Amino acid sequence: MTNRRNFIKTTALGAAGFTIGGMGLSPKSYASV
C-alpha cells in the first residue's frame, strides 16, 4: 500500500513538473516533443 501511494505521488509530481516545464518552453519546442 505504501509503495503504491508513493508511486502515485511520484507520478503526480512528475506530471506536474512536465506540465510546468512544457509551459516554460516555446510552443515550437513543445510541439517537437
C-alpha positions in Angstrom: 0.0 0.0 0.0 2.8 2.4 0.9 4.6 1.6 -2.3 1.5 2.3 -4.4 0.8 5.6 -2.6 4.5 6.6 -3.1 4.3 5.7 -6.8 1.2 7.7 -7.3 2.8 10.7 -5.5 5.9 10.4 -7.7 3.9 10.2 -10.9 1.8 13.2 -9.9 4.9 15.2 -9.2 6.4 14.1 -12.5 3.3 15.1 -14.4 3.2 18.5 -12.7 6.9 19.1 -13.4 6.5 18.1 -17.1 3.5 20.4 -17.4 5.3 23.4 -15.9 8.4 22.6 -18.0 6.2 22.5 -21.1 4.8 25.9 -20.3 8.3 27.3 -19.9 9.3 26.0 -23.3 8.4 27.8 -26.5 5.4 26.3 -28.4 7.7 25.2 -31.2 10.0 23.2 -28.9 7.0 21.8 -27.0 5.4 20.7 -30.4 8.6 18.9 -31.4 8.4 16.8 -28.2 
